[in-house]
Amino acid sequence: MADNDNRRKGTIGLILGGIIAVAAAAFILTGGQLGGVKEVTNDADLAPVAPGKK
């Protein structure tokens, strides 16, 4: 059966792919922080560390 539909194929995929590519580029360029800056100013900002065994 012939496909006589004159609509473009893949337009939605192209749009969604572009949106995902822009979001991924923004995430990579911001260093994975999505615009936020992670700063460590003192020891309270660090994750707790379990004491070692003697």
Residue pairs with C-beta under 8 A, 6 or more apart in sequence:
26 34
27 34
30 36
39 45
40 46
